[in-house]
């Protein structure tokens, strides 16, 4: 009952931890993409936080696409 109205997300390069490497079936230290996201309900700033997520993706099997709306 609390829809996401806005989110902030960053993507960065990182080295796979031992735990992440085992889960992703890659070598520890292999390059991965690390996503960090905070989601909010409400359109007013800063909104009410409802989610915080950290996700790790294999860099050899994932592609990032973005659409930018300017103005």
Predicted model as a PDB file, atoms N, CA, C, CB and O in Angstrom, pLDDT in the B-factor column:
MODEL        1                                                                  
ATOM      1  N   UNK A   1       0.788  -1.193   0.000  1.00 80.00           N  
ATOM      2  CA  UNK A   1       0.000   0.000   0.000  1.00 80.00           C  
ATOM      3  C   UNK A   1       0.839   1.269   0.000  1.00 80.00           C  
ATOM      4  CB  UNK A   1      -0.901  -0.009   1.166  1.00 80.00           C  
ATOM      5  O   UNK A   1       0.297   2.361   0.175  1.00 80.00           O  
ATOM      6  N   UNK A   2       2.135   1.153  -0.191  1.00 82.00           N  
ATOM      7  CA  UNK A   2       3.018   2.316  -0.222  1.00 82.00           C  
ATOM      8  C   UNK A   2       3.818   2.297  -1.522  1.00 82.00           C  
ATOM      9  CB  UNK A   2       3.968   2.334   1.015  1.00 82.00           C  
ATOM     10  O   UNK A   2       4.923   1.754  -1.551  1.00 82.00           O  
ATOM     11  N   UNK A   3       3.288   2.874  -2.590  1.00 86.00           N  
ATOM     12  CA  UNK A   3       3.985   2.807  -3.884  1.00 86.00           C  
ATOM     13  C   UNK A   3       5.269   3.623  -3.886  1.00 86.00           C  
ATOM     14  CB  UNK A   3       3.072   3.294  -4.999  1.00 86.00           C  
ATOM     15  O   UNK A   3       5.359   4.668  -3.242  1.00 86.00           O  
ATOM     16  N   UNK A   4       6.255   3.133  -4.615  1.00 88.00           N  
ATOM     17  CA  UNK A   4       7.505   3.857  -4.800  1.00 88.00           C  
ATOM     18  C   UNK A   4       7.230   5.035  -5.724  1.00 88.00           C  
ATOM     19  CB  UNK A   4       8.627   2.929  -5.380  1.00 88.00           C  
ATOM     20  O   UNK A   4       6.720   4.856  -6.830  1.00 88.00           O  
ATOM     21  N   UNK A   5       7.564   6.230  -5.276  1.00 88.00           N  
ATOM     22  CA  UNK A   5       7.368   7.442  -6.067  1.00 88.00           C  
ATOM     23  C   UNK A   5       8.679   7.995  -6.618  1.00 88.00           C  
ATOM     24  CB  UNK A   5       6.682   8.500  -5.228  1.00 88.00           C  
ATOM     25  O   UNK A   5       8.683   8.680  -7.641  1.00 88.00           O  
ATOM     26  N   UNK A   6       9.790   7.701  -5.946  1.00 88.00           N  
ATOM     27  CA  UNK A   6      11.093   8.167  -6.404  1.00 88.00           C  
ATOM     28  C   UNK A   6      12.169   7.257  -5.824  1.00 88.00           C  
ATOM     29  CB  UNK A   6      11.337   9.650  -5.994  1.00 88.00           C  
ATOM     30  O   UNK A   6      11.956   6.575  -4.821  1.00 88.00           O  
ATOM     31  N   UNK A   7      13.326   7.261  -6.475  1.00 89.00           N  
ATOM     32  CA  UNK A   7      14.436   6.434  -6.016  1.00 89.00           C  
ATOM     33  C   UNK A   7      15.749   7.082  -6.406  1.00 89.00           C  
ATOM     34  CB  UNK A   7      14.343   5.010  -6.597  1.00 89.00           C  
ATOM     35  O   UNK A   7      15.829   7.834  -7.377  1.00 89.00           O  
ATOM     36  N   UNK A   8      16.768   6.776  -5.635  1.00 92.00           N  
ATOM     37  CA  UNK A   8      18.135   7.183  -5.931  1.00 92.00           C  
ATOM     38  C   UNK A   8      18.948   5.918  -6.062  1.00 92.00           C  
ATOM     39  CB  UNK A   8      18.720   8.133  -4.828  1.00 92.00           C  
ATOM     40  O   UNK A   8      18.879   5.045  -5.197  1.00 92.00           O  
ATOM     41  N   UNK A   9      19.719   5.803  -7.129  1.00 93.00           N  
ATOM     42  CA  UNK A   9      20.507   4.590  -7.345  1.00 93.00           C  
ATOM     43  C   UNK A   9      21.888   4.962  -7.860  1.00 93.00           C  
ATOM     44  CB  UNK A   9      19.797   3.637  -8.336  1.00 93.00           C  
ATOM     45  O   UNK A   9      22.036   5.846  -8.704  1.00 93.00           O  
ATOM     46  N   UNK A  10      22.888   4.278  -7.340  1.00 95.00           N  
ATOM     47  CA  UNK A  10      24.247   4.430  -7.843  1.00 95.00           C  
ATOM     48  C   UNK A  10      24.735   3.073  -8.319  1.00 95.00           C  
ATOM     49  CB  UNK A  10      25.195   5.016  -6.754  1.00 95.00           C  
ATOM     50  O   UNK A  10      24.335   2.034  -7.793  1.00 95.00           O  
ATOM     51  N   UNK A  11      25.604   3.097  -9.321  1.00 95.00           N  
ATOM     52  CA  UNK A  11      26.217   1.886  -9.862  1.00 95.00           C  
ATOM     53  C   UNK A  11      27.712   2.108  -9.871  1.00 95.00           C  
ATOM     54  CB  UNK A  11      25.682   1.545 -11.298  1.00 95.00           C  
ATOM     55  O   UNK A  11      28.188   3.145 -10.333  1.00 95.00           O  
ATOM     56  N   UNK A  12      28.454   1.141  -9.364  1.00 96.00           N  
ATOM     57  CA  UNK A  12      29.903   1.254  -9.361  1.00 96.00           C  
ATOM     58  C   UNK A  12      30.566  -0.081  -9.600  1.00 96.00           C  
ATOM     59  CB  UNK A  12      30.382   1.837  -8.060  1.00 96.00           C  
ATOM     60  O   UNK A  12      29.951  -1.138  -9.461  1.00 96.00           O  
ATOM     61  N   UNK A  13      31.823  -0.011  -9.959  1.00 96.00           N  
ATOM     62  CA  UNK A  13      32.622  -1.224 -10.141  1.00 96.00           C  
ATOM     63  C   UNK A  13      33.167  -1.653  -8.783  1.00 96.00           C  
ATOM     64  CB  UNK A  13      33.788  -0.991 -11.164  1.00 96.00           C  
ATOM     65  O   UNK A  13      33.488  -0.817  -7.938  1.00 96.00           O  
ATOM     66  N   UNK A  14      33.268  -2.968  -8.583  1.00 98.00           N  
ATOM     67  CA  UNK A  14      33.799  -3.507  -7.333  1.00 98.00           C  
ATOM     68  C   UNK A  14      34.427  -4.865  -7.619  1.00 98.00           C  
ATOM     69  CB  UNK A  14      32.682  -3.625  -6.245  1.00 98.00           C  
ATOM     70  O   UNK A  14      34.272  -5.428  -8.702  1.00 98.00           O  
ATOM     71  N   UNK A  15      35.130  -5.369  -6.632  1.00 98.00           N  
ATOM     72  CA  UNK A  15      35.688  -6.724  -6.694  1.00 98.00           C  
ATOM     73  C   UNK A  15      34.776  -7.642  -5.886  1.00 98.00           C  
ATOM     74  CB  UNK A  15      37.169  -6.768  -6.147  1.00 98.00           C  
ATOM     75  O   UNK A  15      34.351  -7.289  -4.786  1.00 98.00           O  
ATOM     76  N   UNK A  16      34.480  -8.806  -6.428  1.00 98.00           N  
ATOM     77  CA  UNK A  16      33.576  -9.747  -5.768  1.00 98.00           C  
ATOM     78  C   UNK A  16      34.164 -10.232  -4.448  1.00 98.00           C  
ATOM     79  CB  UNK A  16      33.283 -10.939  -6.685  1.00 98.00           C  
ATOM     80  O   UNK A  16      35.320 -10.650  -4.386  1.00 98.00           O  
ATOM     81  N   UNK A  17      33.358 -10.170  -3.402  1.00 97.00           N  
ATOM     82  CA  UNK A  17      33.758 -10.745  -2.122  1.00 97.00           C  
ATOM     83  C   UNK A  17      33.725 -12.271  -2.240  1.00 97.00           C  
ATOM     84  CB  UNK A  17      32.825 -10.250  -0.965  1.00 97.00           C  
ATOM     85  O   UNK A  17      33.190 -12.813  -3.207  1.00 97.00           O  
ATOM     86  N   UNK A  18      34.287 -12.941  -1.273  1.00 98.00           N  
ATOM     87  CA  UNK A  18      34.275 -14.405  -1.282  1.00 98.00           C  
ATOM     88  C   UNK A  18      32.834 -14.918  -1.295  1.00 98.00           C  
ATOM     89  CB  UNK A  18      35.038 -14.966  -0.053  1.00 98.00           C  
ATOM     90  O   UNK A  18      32.510 -15.846  -2.037  1.00 98.00           O  
ATOM     91  N   UNK A  19      31.972 -14.315  -0.475  1.00 97.00           N  
ATOM     92  CA  UNK A  19      30.571 -14.746  -0.407  1.00 97.00           C  
ATOM     93  C   UNK A  19      29.837 -14.491  -1.724  1.00 97.00           C  
ATOM     94  CB  UNK A  19      29.851 -14.024   0.737  1.00 97.00           C  
ATOM     95  O   UNK A  19      29.148 -15.376  -2.232  1.00 97.00           O  
ATOM     96  N   UNK A  20      29.986 -13.267  -2.285  1.00 97.00           N  
ATOM     97  CA  UNK A  20      29.319 -12.950  -3.554  1.00 97.00           C  
ATOM     98  C   UNK A  20      29.837 -13.824  -4.677  1.00 97.00           C  
ATOM     99  CB  UNK A  20      29.515 -11.477  -3.911  1.00 97.00           C  
ATOM    100  O   UNK A  20      29.061 -14.280  -5.518  1.00 97.00           O  
ATOM    101  N   UNK A  21      31.149 -14.065  -4.702  1.00 98.00           N  
ATOM    102  CA  UNK A  21      31.737 -14.894  -5.754  1.00 98.00           C  
ATOM    103  C   UNK A  21      31.143 -16.307  -5.736  1.00 98.00           C  
ATOM    104  CB  UNK A  21      33.267 -14.959  -5.591  1.00 98.00           C  
ATOM    105  O   UNK A  21      30.850 -16.872  -6.789  1.00 98.00           O  
ATOM    106  N   UNK A  22      30.969 -16.868  -4.551  1.00 98.00           N  
ATOM    107  CA  UNK A  22      30.387 -18.216  -4.453  1.00 98.00           C  
ATOM    108  C   UNK A  22      28.952 -18.224  -4.982  1.00 98.00           C  
ATOM    109  CB  UNK A  22      30.417 -18.717  -2.986  1.00 98.00           C  
ATOM    110  O   UNK A  22      28.555 -19.146  -5.694  1.00 98.00           O  
ATOM    111  N   UNK A  23      28.185 -17.207  -4.636  1.00 97.00           N  
ATOM    112  CA  UNK A  23      26.793 -17.143  -5.085  1.00 97.00           C  
ATOM    113  C   UNK A  23      26.676 -16.897  -6.586  1.00 97.00           C  
ATOM    114  CB  UNK A  23      26.058 -16.052  -4.334  1.00 97.00           C  
ATOM    115  O   UNK A  23      25.739 -17.379  -7.223  1.00 97.00           O  
ATOM    116  N   UNK A  24      27.625 -16.149  -7.155  1.00 97.00           N  
ATOM    117  CA  UNK A  24      27.579 -15.794  -8.578  1.00 97.00           C  
ATOM    118  C   UNK A  24      28.385 -16.746  -9.456  1.00 97.00           C  
ATOM    119  CB  UNK A  24      28.089 -14.385  -8.769  1.00 97.00           C  
ATOM    120  O   UNK A  24      28.412 -16.586 -10.676  1.00 97.00           O  
ATOM    121  N   UNK A  25      29.039 -17.732  -8.850  1.00 97.00           N  
ATOM    122  CA  UNK A  25      29.849 -18.708  -9.572  1.00 97.00           C  
ATOM    123  C   UNK A  25      30.979 -18.032 -10.356  1.00 97.00           C  
ATOM    124  CB  UNK A  25      28.967 -19.522 -10.520  1.00 97.00           C  
ATOM    125  O   UNK A  25      31.182 -18.300 -11.540  1.00 97.00           O  
ATOM    126  N   UNK A  26      31.708 -17.149  -9.665  1.00 98.00           N  
ATOM    127  CA  UNK A  26      32.870 -16.470 -10.227  1.00 98.00           C  
ATOM    128  C   UNK A  26      34.002 -16.523  -9.206  1.00 98.00           C  
ATOM    129  CB  UNK A  26      32.531 -14.994 -10.615  1.00 98.00           C  
ATOM    130  O   UNK A  26      33.792 -16.928  -8.062  1.00 98.00           O  
ATOM    131  N   UNK A  27      35.189 -16.120  -9.612  1.00 98.00           N  
ATOM    132  CA  UNK A  27      36.338 -16.122  -8.708  1.00 98.00           C  
ATOM    133  C   UNK A  27      36.270 -14.926  -7.752  1.00 98.00           C  
ATOM    134  CB  UNK A  27      37.660 -16.093  -9.511  1.00 98.00           C  
ATOM    135  O   UNK A  27      35.846 -13.839  -8.147  1.00 98.00           O  
ATOM    136  N   UNK A  28      36.685 -15.125  -6.501  1.00 98.00           N  
ATOM    137  CA  UNK A  28      36.779 -13.976  -5.602  1.00 98.00           C  
ATOM    138  C   UNK A  28      37.682 -12.907  -6.216  1.00 98.00           C  
ATOM    139  CB  UNK A  28      37.315 -14.408  -4.212  1.00 98.00           C  
ATOM    140  O   UNK A  28      38.730 -13.222  -6.779  1.00 98.00           O  
ATOM    141  N   UNK A  29      37.277 -11.664  -6.106  1.00 98.00           N  
ATOM    142  CA  UNK A  29      38.038 -10.570  -6.683  1.00 98.00           C  
ATOM    143  C   UNK A  29      37.683 -10.249  -8.118  1.00 98.00           C  
ATOM    144  CB  UNK A  29      39.469 -10.879  -6.603  1.00 98.00           C  
ATOM    145  O   UNK A  29      38.154  -9.249  -8.660  1.00 98.00           O  
ATOM    146  N   UNK A  30      36.850 -11.088  -8.756  1.00 98.00           N  
ATOM    147  CA  UNK A  30      36.423 -10.818 -10.137  1.00 98.00           C  
ATOM    148  C   UNK A  30      35.618  -9.518 -10.167  1.00 98.00           C  
ATOM    149  CB  UNK A  30      35.574 -12.009 -10.710  1.00 98.00           C  
ATOM    150  O   UNK A  30      34.982  -9.166  -9.174  1.00 98.00           O  
ATOM    151  N   UNK A  31      35.639  -8.807 -11.286  1.00 97.00           N  
ATOM    152  CA  UNK A  31      34.884  -7.551 -11.351  1.00 97.00           C  
ATOM    153  C   UNK A  31      33.375  -7.795 -11.340  1.00 97.00           C  
ATOM    154  CB  UNK A  31      35.271  -6.768 -12.607  1.00 97.00           C  
ATOM    155  O   UNK A  31      32.866  -8.693 -12.011  1.00 97.00           O  
ATOM    156  N   UNK A  32      32.684  -6.982 -10.568  1.00 97.00           N  
ATOM    157  CA  UNK A  32      31.222  -7.024 -10.490  1.00 97.00           C  
ATOM    158  C   UNK A  32      30.693  -5.593 -10.540  1.00 97.00           C  
ATOM    159  CB  UNK A  32      30.742  -7.754  -9.187  1.00 97.00           C  
ATOM    160  O   UNK A  32      31.439  -4.633 -10.347  1.00 97.00           O  
ATOM    161  N   UNK A  33      29.408  -5.469 -10.799  1.00 97.00           N  
ATOM    162  CA  UNK A  33      28.716  -4.183 -10.724  1.00 97.00           C  
ATOM    163  C   UNK A  33      27.952  -4.154  -9.406  1.00 97.00           C  
ATOM    164  CB  UNK A  33      27.750  -3.966 -11.956  1.00 97.00           C  
ATOM    165  O   UNK A  33      27.204  -5.080  -9.092  1.00 97.00           O  
ATOM    166  N   UNK A  34      28.144  -3.095  -8.647  1.00 97.00           N  
ATOM    167  CA  UNK A  34      27.504  -2.955  -7.348  1.00 97.00           C  
ATOM    168  C   UNK A  34      26.478  -1.830  -7.425  1.00 97.00           C  
ATOM    169  CB  UNK A  34      28.554  -2.679  -6.233  1.00 97.00           C  
ATOM    170  O   UNK A  34      26.823  -0.676  -7.675  1.00 97.00           O  
ATOM    171  N   UNK A  35      25.205  -2.183  -7.204  1.00 96.00           N  
ATOM    172  CA  UNK A  35      24.099  -1.227  -7.227  1.00 96.00           C  
ATOM    173  C   UNK A  35      23.678  -0.932  -5.788  1.00 96.00           C  
ATOM    174  CB  UNK A  35      22.893  -1.775  -8.062  1.00 96.00           C  
ATOM    175  O   UNK A  35      23.517  -1.850  -4.984  1.00 96.00           O  
ATOM    176  N   UNK A  36      23.502   0.339  -5.470  1.00 97.00           N  
ATOM    177  CA  UNK A  36      22.947   0.752  -4.183  1.00 97.00           C  
ATOM    178  C   UNK A  36      21.754   1.639  -4.467  1.00 97.00           C  
ATOM    179  CB  UNK A  36      24.011   1.493  -3.298  1.00 97.00           C  
ATOM    180  O   UNK A  36      21.861   2.622  -5.200  1.00 97.00           O  
ATOM    181  N   UNK A  37      20.586   1.280  -3.871  1.00 95.00           N  
ATOM    182  CA  UNK A  37      19.358   2.012  -4.182  1.00 95.00           C  
ATOM    183  C   UNK A  37      18.591   2.333  -2.906  1.00 95.00           C  
ATOM    184  CB  UNK A  37      18.473   1.202  -5.147  1.00 95.00           C  
ATOM    185  O   UNK A  37      18.478   1.508  -1.999  1.00 95.00           O  
ATOM    186  N   UNK A  38      18.061   3.569  -2.862  1.00 94.00           N  
ATOM    187  CA  UNK A  38      17.126   3.990  -1.815  1.00 94.00           C  
ATOM    188  C   UNK A  38      15.841   4.402  -2.510  1.00 94.00           C  
ATOM    189  CB  UNK A  38      17.711   5.169  -0.936  1.00 94.00           C  
ATOM    190  O   UNK A  38      15.863   5.222  -3.428  1.00 94.00           O  
ATOM    191  N   UNK A  39      14.714   3.835  -2.073  1.00 92.00           N  
ATOM    192  CA  UNK A  39      13.410   4.141  -2.664  1.00 92.00           C  
ATOM    193  C   UNK A  39      12.542   4.840  -1.637  1.00 92.00           C  
ATOM    194  CB  UNK A  39      12.716   2.857  -3.178  1.00 92.00           C  
ATOM    195  O   UNK A  39      12.627   4.579  -0.437  1.00 92.00           O  
ATOM    196  N   UNK A  40      11.689   5.751  -2.149  1.00 92.00           N  
ATOM    197  CA  UNK A  40      10.855   6.574  -1.277  1.00 92.00           C  
ATOM    198  C   UNK A  40       9.419   6.583  -1.780  1.00 92.00           C  
ATOM    199  CB  UNK A  40      11.405   8.012  -1.195  1.00 92.00           C  
ATOM    200  O   UNK A  40       9.173   6.451  -2.979  1.00 92.00           O  
ATOM    201  N   UNK A  41       8.476   6.738  -0.863  1.00 89.00           N  
ATOM    202  CA  UNK A  41       7.091   6.978  -1.209  1.00 89.00           C  
ATOM    203  C   UNK A  41       6.820   8.463  -1.021  1.00 89.00           C  
ATOM    204  CB  UNK A  41       6.126   6.106  -0.347  1.00 89.00           C  
ATOM    205  O   UNK A  41       7.477   9.115  -0.209  1.00 89.00           O  
ATOM    206  N   UNK A  42       5.883   8.991  -1.747  1.00 79.00           N  
ATOM    207  CA  UNK A  42       5.599  10.423  -1.677  1.00 79.00           C  
ATOM    208  C   UNK A  42       6.432  11.196  -2.677  1.00 79.00           C  
ATOM    209  CB  UNK A  42       5.854  10.950  -0.274  1.00 79.00           C  
ATOM    210  O   UNK A  42       7.533  10.781  -3.039  1.00 79.00           O  
ATOM    211  N   UNK A  43       5.899  12.320  -3.119  1.00 71.00           N  
ATOM    212  CA  UNK A  43       6.597  13.125  -4.112  1.00 71.00           C  
ATOM    213  C   UNK A  43       7.313  14.315  -3.489  1.00 71.00           C  
ATOM    214  CB  UNK A  43       5.625  13.607  -5.161  1.00 71.00           C  
ATOM    215  O   UNK A  43       8.121  14.967  -4.151  1.00 71.00           O  
ATOM    216  N   UNK A  44       7.025  14.607  -2.214  1.00 74.00           N  
ATOM    217  CA  UNK A  44       7.708  15.709  -1.556  1.00 74.00           C  
ATOM    218  C   UNK A  44       9.117  15.265  -1.167  1.00 74.00           C  
ATOM    219  CB  UNK A  44       6.915  16.190  -0.311  1.00 74.00           C  
ATOM    220  O   UNK A  44       9.364  14.077  -0.962  1.00 74.00           O  
ATOM    221  N   UNK A  45      10.036  16.220  -1.066  1.00 74.00           N  
ATOM    222  CA  UNK A  45      11.406  15.912  -0.661  1.00 74.00           C  
ATOM    223  C   UNK A  45      11.485  15.877   0.855  1.00 74.00           C  
ATOM    224  CB  UNK A  45      12.404  16.948  -1.236  1.00 74.00           C  
ATOM    225  O   UNK A  45      10.910  16.772   1.475  1.00 74.00           O  
ATOM    226  N   UNK A  46      12.122  14.957   1.491  1.00 74.00           N  
ATOM    227  CA  UNK A  46      12.826  13.858   0.862  1.00 74.00           C  
ATOM    228  C   UNK A  46      11.964  12.631   0.663  1.00 74.00           C  
ATOM    229  CB  UNK A  46      14.013  13.499   1.667  1.00 74.00           C  
ATOM    230  O   UNK A  46      12.466  11.634   0.144  1.00 74.00           O  
ATOM    231  N   UNK A  47      10.688  12.642   1.047  1.00 83.00           N  
ATOM    232  CA  UNK A  47       9.841  11.465   0.949  1.00 83.00           C  
ATOM    233  C   UNK A  47      10.093  10.534   2.126  1.00 83.00           C  
ATOM    234  CB  UNK A  47      10.083  10.732  -0.376  1.00 83.00           C  
ATOM    235  O   UNK A  47      10.994  10.765   2.932  1.00 83.00           O  
ATOM    236  N   UNK A  48       9.293   9.483   2.217  1.00 88.00           N  
ATOM    237  CA  UNK A  48       9.449   8.492   3.284  1.00 88.00           C  
ATOM    238  C   UNK A  48      10.213   7.302   2.736  1.00 88.00           C  
ATOM    239  CB  UNK A  48       8.068   8.047   3.852  1.00 88.00           C  
ATOM    240  O   UNK A  48       9.758   6.670   1.782  1.00 88.00           O  
ATOM    241  N   UNK A  49      11.367   6.977   3.316  1.00 91.00           N  
ATOM    242  CA  UNK A  49      12.124   5.834   2.799  1.00 91.00           C  
ATOM    243  C   UNK A  49      11.385   4.522   3.039  1.00 91.00           C  
ATOM    244  CB  UNK A  49      13.508   5.777   3.446  1.00 91.00           C  
ATOM    245  O   UNK A  49      10.888   4.276   4.138  1.00 91.00           O  
ATOM    246  N   UNK A  50      11.314   3.679   2.004  1.00 93.00           N  
ATOM    247  CA  UNK A  50      10.635   2.388   2.148  1.00 93.00           C  
ATOM    248  C   UNK A  50      11.503   1.215   1.710  1.00 93.00           C  
ATOM    249  CB  UNK A  50       9.352   2.390   1.351  1.00 93.00           C  
ATOM    250  O   UNK A  50      11.122   0.063   1.918  1.00 93.00           O  
ATOM    251  N   UNK A  51      12.665   1.481   1.105  1.00 93.00           N  
ATOM    252  CA  UNK A  51      13.528   0.383   0.663  1.00 93.00           C  
ATOM    253  C   UNK A  51      14.974   0.873   0.617  1.00 93.00           C  
ATOM    254  CB  UNK A  51      13.081  -0.155  -0.734  1.00 93.00           C  
ATOM    255  O   UNK A  51      15.257   2.006   0.227  1.00 93.00           O  
ATOM    256  N   UNK A  52      15.878  -0.017   1.027  1.00 96.00           N  
ATOM    257  CA  UNK A  52      17.307   0.188   0.808  1.00 96.00           C  
ATOM    258  C   UNK A  52      17.838  -1.138   0.302  1.00 96.00           C  
ATOM    259  CB  UNK A  52      18.063   0.669   2.125  1.00 96.00           C  
ATOM    260  O   UNK A  52      17.663  -2.167   0.955  1.00 96.00           O  
ATOM    261  N   UNK A  53      18.482  -1.126  -0.851  1.00 97.00           N  
ATOM    262  CA  UNK A  53      18.943  -2.372  -1.455  1.00 97.00           C  
ATOM    263  C   UNK A  53      20.376  -2.242  -1.936  1.00 97.00           C  
ATOM    264  CB  UNK A  53      18.036  -2.775  -2.614  1.00 97.00           C  
ATOM    265  O   UNK A  53      20.772  -1.210  -2.477  1.00 97.00           O  
ATOM    266  N   UNK A  54      21.145  -3.294  -1.735  1.00 97.00           N  
ATOM    267  CA  UNK A  54      22.477  -3.417  -2.312  1.00 97.00           C  
ATOM    268  C   UNK A  54      22.447  -4.692  -3.144  1.00 97.00           C  
ATOM    269  CB  UNK A  54      23.618  -3.454  -1.198  1.00 97.00           C  
ATOM    270  O   UNK A  54      22.160  -5.768  -2.620  1.00 97.00           O  
ATOM    271  N   UNK A  55      22.740  -4.578  -4.432  1.00 97.00           N  
ATOM    272  CA  UNK A  55      22.695  -5.725  -5.348  1.00 97.00           C  
ATOM    273  C   UNK A  55      24.027  -5.852  -6.061  1.00 97.00           C  
ATOM    274  CB  UNK A  55      21.540  -5.578  -6.376  1.00 97.00           C  
ATOM    275  O   UNK A  55      24.629  -4.853  -6.454  1.00 97.00           O  
ATOM    276  N   UNK A  56      24.483  -7.081  -6.226  1.00 97.00           N  
ATOM    277  CA  UNK A  56      25.744  -7.365  -6.901  1.00 97.00           C  
ATOM    278  C   UNK A  56      25.466  -8.183  -8.154  1.00 97.00           C  
ATOM    279  CB  UNK A  56      26.727  -8.114  -5.960  1.00 97.00           C  
ATOM    280  O   UNK A  56      24.777  -9.202  -8.098  1.00 97.00           O  
ATOM    281  N   UNK A  57      26.006  -7.732  -9.289  1.00 97.00           N  
ATOM    282  CA  UNK A  57      25.784  -8.388 -10.576  1.00 97.00           C  
ATOM    283  C   UNK A  57      27.113  -8.758 -11.221  1.00 97.00           C  
ATOM    284  CB  UNK A  57      24.972  -7.480 -11.515  1.00 97.00           C  
ATOM    285  O   UNK A  57      28.088  -8.013 -11.123  1.00 97.00           O  
ATOM    286  N   UNK A  58      27.146  -9.903 -11.875  1.00 97.00           N  
ATOM    287  CA  UNK A  58      28.316 -10.274 -12.663  1.00 97.00           C  
ATOM    288  C   UNK A  58      28.490  -9.262 -13.789  1.00 97.00           C  
ATOM    289  CB  UNK A  58      28.179 -11.719 -13.229  1.00 97.00           C  
ATOM    290  O   UNK A  58      27.544  -8.958 -14.515  1.00 97.00           O  
ATOM    291  N   UNK A  59      29.694  -8.752 -13.926  1.00 95.00           N  
ATOM    292  CA  UNK A  59      29.913  -7.739 -14.963  1.00 95.00           C  
ATOM    293  C   UNK A  59      29.964  -8.336 -16.362  1.00 95.00           C  
ATOM    294  CB  UNK A  59      31.197  -6.989 -14.690  1.00 95.00           C  
ATOM    295  O   UNK A  59      29.825  -7.606 -17.344  1.00 95.00           O  
ATOM    296  N   UNK A  60      30.161  -9.647 -16.475  1.00 94.00           N  
ATOM    297  CA  UNK A  60      30.211 -10.278 -17.800  1.00 94.00           C  
ATOM    298  C   UNK A  60      28.836 -10.710 -18.293  1.00 94.00           C  
ATOM    299  CB  UNK A  60      31.136 -11.478 -17.768  1.00 94.00           C  
ATOM    300  O   UNK A  60      28.715 -11.205 -19.413  1.00 94.00           O  
ATOM    301  N   UNK A  61      27.790 -10.532 -17.472  1.00 95.00           N  
ATOM    302  CA  UNK A  61      26.446 -10.963 -17.869  1.00 95.00           C  
ATOM    303  C   UNK A  61      25.388  -9.888 -17.656  1.00 95.00           C  
ATOM    304  CB  UNK A  61      26.059 -12.200 -17.101  1.00 95.00           C  
ATOM    305  O   UNK A  61      24.193 -10.182 -17.675  1.00 95.00           O  
ATOM    306  N   UNK A  62      25.807  -8.669 -17.457  1.00 92.00           N  
ATOM    307  CA  UNK A  62      24.848  -7.616 -17.159  1.00 92.00           C  
ATOM    308  C   UNK A  62      25.211  -6.356 -17.932  1.00 92.00           C  
ATOM    309  CB  UNK A  62      24.800  -7.331 -15.646  1.00 92.00           C  
ATOM    310  O   UNK A  62      26.388  -6.050 -18.125  1.00 92.00           O  
ATOM    311  N   UNK A  63      24.206  -5.640 -18.364  1.00 91.00           N  
ATOM    312  CA  UNK A  63      24.381  -4.400 -19.106  1.00 91.00           C  
ATOM    313  C   UNK A  63      23.504  -3.337 -18.470  1.00 91.00           C  
ATOM    314  CB  UNK A  63      24.035  -4.584 -20.613  1.00 91.00           C  
ATOM    315  O   UNK A  63      22.372  -3.624 -18.082  1.00 91.00           O  
ATOM    316  N   UNK A  64      24.000  -2.134 -18.358  1.00 89.00           N  
ATOM    317  CA  UNK A  64      23.245  -1.027 -17.791  1.00 89.00           C  
ATOM    318  C   UNK A  64      22.801  -0.101 -18.917  1.00 89.00           C  
ATOM    319  CB  UNK A  64      24.090  -0.256 -16.740  1.00 89.00           C  
ATOM    320  O   UNK A  64      23.625   0.356 -19.708  1.00 89.00           O  
ATOM    321  N   UNK A  65      21.501   0.177 -18.991  1.00 91.00           N  
ATOM    322  CA  UNK A  65      20.950   1.139 -19.950  1.00 91.00           C  
ATOM    323  C   UNK A  65      20.256   2.237 -19.167  1.00 91.00           C  
ATOM    324  CB  UNK A  65      19.961   0.452 -20.953  1.00 91.00           C  
ATOM    325  O   UNK A  65      19.657   1.979 -18.123  1.00 91.00           O  
ATOM    326  N   UNK A  66      20.335   3.459 -19.666  1.00 86.00           N  
ATOM    327  CA  UNK A  66      19.712   4.581 -18.980  1.00 86.00           C  
ATOM    328  C   UNK A  66      19.032   5.502 -19.975  1.00 86.00           C  
ATOM    329  CB  UNK A  66      20.743   5.353 -18.162  1.00 86.00           C  
ATOM    330  O   UNK A  66      19.509   5.687 -21.095  1.00 86.00           O  
ATOM    331  N   UNK A  67      17.925   6.071 -19.561  1.00 89.00           N  
ATOM    332  CA  UNK A  67      17.243   7.122 -20.321  1.00 89.00           C  
ATOM    333  C   UNK A  67      17.259   8.348 -19.440  1.00 89.00           C  
ATOM    334  CB  UNK A  67      15.763   6.713 -20.733  1.00 89.00           C  
ATOM    335  O   UNK A  67      16.849   8.283 -18.281  1.00 89.00           O  
ATOM    336  N   UNK A  68      17.721   9.454 -19.962  1.00 84.00           N  
ATOM    337  CA  UNK A  68      17.801  10.689 -19.206  1.00 84.00           C  
ATOM    338  C   UNK A  68      16.740  11.651 -19.702  1.00 84.00           C  
ATOM    339  CB  UNK A  68      19.201  11.314 -19.316  1.00 84.00           C  
ATOM    340  O   UNK A  68      16.663  11.946 -20.895  1.00 84.00           O  
ATOM    341  N   UNK A  69      15.922  12.139 -18.781  1.00 82.00           N  
ATOM    342  CA  UNK A  69      14.935  13.158 -19.108  1.00 82.00           C  
ATOM    343  C   UNK A  69      15.471  14.486 -18.613  1.00 82.00           C  
ATOM    344  CB  UNK A  69      13.538  12.837 -18.480  1.00 82.00           C  
ATOM    345  O   UNK A  69      15.683  14.664 -17.414  1.00 82.00           O  
ATOM    346  N   UNK A  70      15.688  15.404 -19.511  1.00 80.00           N  
ATOM    347  CA  UNK A  70      16.256  16.695 -19.154  1.00 80.00           C  
ATOM    348  C   UNK A  70      15.177  17.765 -19.197  1.00 80.00           C  
ATOM    349  CB  UNK A  70      17.417  17.061 -20.094  1.00 80.00           C  
ATOM    350  O   UNK A  70      14.289  17.745 -20.049  1.00 80.00           O  
ATOM    351  N   UNK A  71      15.277  18.702 -18.254  1.00 65.00           N  
ATOM    352  CA  UNK A  71      14.343  19.826 -18.269  1.00 65.00           C  
ATOM    353  C   UNK A  71      13.213  19.602 -17.446  1.00 65.00           C  
ATOM    354  CB  UNK A  71      13.887  20.128 -19.586  1.00 65.00           C  
ATOM    355  O   UNK A  71      12.335  20.460 -17.355  1.00 65.00           O  
TER     356      UNK A  71                                                      
ENDMDL                                                                          
END                                                                             
